[in-house]
Amino acid sequence: MEATKYRSHHFVLVHGACHGAWSWYKLKPLLESEGHRVTVLDLAGSGTSTKTIYDVRSFTEYNEPLMQRMAVLEADEKVILVGHSLGGLSLALAVDRFPEKVYVAVFLAAFLPDTVHLPSYVLDQYFALAPKEAWLDTEFTPYGEVTGKQEKILTSMFFGPKFLSLKLYQLSSREDLELAKILARPSSLFREDLCETEKYSVHGFGACKKAYIVCKEDQAIGEAYQRWMIENTGVEYVVEIPGADHMAMLSKVQQLSECLLQIAATYAQ
């Protein structure tokens, strides 16, 4: 019993753009079967959220569900934060606000910012390298109303079926691809907002332990770009999952679970 108690940790899993808590449906029970606590949540305008992305006017508002969850942790409780894709930027925001609450931030094929540049930097570099045709049938739509000088026009993003099948789910099961086609919702990368947001702090996000899980067959955020972000930011722990597409929590869930358990054993003692 003591060994189980010692090994038990709290994982908080943060989804990527156009997805929701549902994307962790295979991983959550695997981690729980090992005796761990797992929290999955829907960010604003995602999953089962009653908001739509068109109601969300900033990256901070988008991440309110995560910030609220972090705020109610017990005084002495620390978690393992796991962010997928755009969820990497959500992790950075959470760690910057609650550095004392995080054992390690784990980036799963995720955007990984630094403390030198603005939060939008890794997105801007990504778009500079990604030709327009690489987005296939993804829809980008401006939204927001200019009612004053402070109002921003943001851009929504919605993955089309071709992008889902060829760039995100190409090695996942047909069933998981169909689930995504049903449950995916318009989202945003919030570039217009993040380019005006303060840098993440050296003493908050910069001081946090970080791990990166590279998905070798990712056609959305390619391995070369994942490794560029790792080198740019500096990461203590890097592991790769061969044969994983962008959705490793679906295509290689057992291997991902093993990676997370090893990271927990390394950093959450």
N, C-alpha and C positions, 0 to 999 in steps of 0.2 A: 504493500500500500504506500509506503514512504517513497519508493522509487517512482511510482506512478505520479504522486503528488509533485515530486521534484521535476519531473519531465513535462508536466502539464503547462501549456502556455495559451495565450489568447492571441489568435490571429484576426486581424481586421483586413478584409479583402475589398479592394476598391476597383470597380470596373472601368472600362474605357469608353470612348465616345460611341454613341448610338446603342450602347449595351446597357445592362442593368445587373442587379444582384443575381438574376437568373443565370448569368454566364458562369457562375461558380457552382452550379448545381451538382457537378460530378466531384469537384474537389472538396467541398464542405464536408460531406459524410466521410470521406477518406481521412481527413485530418481529425474529425471527431471520433472516428473509430480507434485512433491512436491515443485518445484521452485528452485531446485539446479542445479548447473553446474556440468557436469560430463565429465571427460577426460578418454578415454581408449586408450591404445597404444600397439603396437607390439614391443617387445624387439627384439634385433638383432637375425635373424635366425628363428623368430617365426611369426605365422600368415601370414600376407601379406608382410613381410619383403623380400626384394630382395636378401638378404644373405641367405645362408644355415648355419646350425650350424657348418659345417666343415670349414667355413670361419671365425668363431669366435674363437679367441685364448685366451681370458681371460674373467673373470666375469665382469671386468670393461667395456670391449668392448660390451659384451652382454647387458649391461645396459645403453649404450650410449643414446638410445632414451628417457629413463626416465630422465637421467641427463640433456639432452638438453631441455626437457620440463620444468624441475625445474628451469633451468638457465634463461628462458625467462619470468618467472612470474613477474608481476609488483612489484615494490620495496616494496610496503606495503601489498602485497597479501600473504595470508597463505592458505594452503590446508589441506584437510584430506586425508592422504595416506592410501590406503587399499591394502594389499598384500595377495594373495592366495598361499598356498603351498610354492614352492621355492621362490615365490614373497616376502616372508617375509625377505629373505636375501637381496633382491633388495631394500626393504624399509629401511633396516639398512644402506645400502650404501648411499641412497639418504638423509636420515636424518643426517648422519654423515657429509655430504658435505653441506647441506642446512638446518641446525637446525632452523634457524630463519624463514623458510618458511613453517613450519609444525605445525599445531595445535595439531594433535595426529596421531600416527601411529597405524593402526588397522590390526591385524594379524588374518586372516581367515583360520583356520586349517593350519597354516603356520609355517615354520621353524622360530624359534625365537632365535637369537643369544644373547650373552651377551658381556660385555666389559672385562671380565677376561680371556677368552680363545680365540683362533684363530677363525676366522669366520667359518672354517670347522668343528668346534667342534660338533655342533648339528647334522650335517650330519654324522660324524664319529660315534657318539653315536647311531644314528638311524640305521646305517648299522650293528653295532655290535649286535643289538637286533633283526634285521630282518633276518631270515634264507633265504638262497638263493632261496629255493622253493617258498617263499612268493611273489617273483617277477613274477611268472608264465611265461608268454611268452614275458616279457619285454626284449628287446635286448640292450646289452651293447657292444659298439664297440670302440676300441682305434682309435684315429685320431690325425693327426699332423705329421710333418716331422722334424726329428732331423737334423738341418742344422748348429747348433752351440751349445755351452754349455748352452745358455740361453733358448733354445727351449724346450717347455713342450709337452709331450704327454698327451692329455686329453681323456676323455671317453664320447662318446655320449650315449644317452639313448632314447629309443623309446618304448612307451607303446604298447603292443599288444592288440588285441581285447578281450582276456580273462581277462587281467589285467584291462582294461577299464571297462568291464561289471561287474566284481566281486569285484574290489577293489575301483574304483572311482565312478562309475555311478550306483551302484546296486539299489539305490532308486530313481534314476532319470527316466525320461520318455524314452521310446524306441526311440523316435524321437531325443532326445538330445544325447543319446548314439550313434545313427547312424551319427549324425552331427560330433561328436568327431572322429569317425572312418574315416570320410572323411577329416576333417580339421587338425587333429593332425599331428605334424611334429617332427622329431628327435630333441632332445634338449640335454642338459648336466647339471649335478649338479655342475660342475667345482670344484670338490673336490681337484684335483691336484693343482689348482691355489689358492683356498681359504686357503689351508694349509700353503701357503707361503705369505699370505697377512697380513698386520698389523691388530691388534685388532681394533675393533670399539672403538671410544674414549668415555671417561666418560663425557666430556663436550658437545659432539655431540649427538650420539645415546643414550648414557647413561642418558642424561638429558631430553630426549624427553618423553612426555606423551605417554603411550602405552595402548592399549586395545586389548583384545584377545577374539575371538569368537570361542568357542569350538563346533565342529560338533560331536554330540553324537554317530552317527553310522558310523563314518569314519573308513573304513577298510584299508586305505592307511597309514595315520598318525593317529594311534589310540588315543582314548581319554586319555589313561594313559600317552602316550608320550606327548601329547599336554599339559597336566597338569604338567608333569615334567618340561617342558620348561618354563611354566608360573612361577613355583616355583623357578627354577634356575635363571631366569632373574629378576623376580619381576615386576608385572604388576598392574597398578592402577585399572583397570576395566576389569572384566571377566564376560562374558555372554555365555550361551549355547543355542544351537538350537536342541531340541529333534527331532529325526527322520531325521536329515540331514546326508547325505552321504558326501564324500569328496567334492562334487560339490554343496555346499549349494546354490550357486547363481543360480542353476538350479532346484534342488530338493525342496528347501525351500526358494524361492526368496522373497516372501512376508515377511516372518519372518526375513530374513536377512536385507531387506530394513528397517524394523522397528528397528532392532538393530542398524543399522548405523545412523538412524535419532536420536535415543536416545543418541548415543555416540557424535554426532554432537552437540546436545543440551547441553550436559554436558561439552564438552571441547572447542567448537568453538564459543565462545562468545566475 
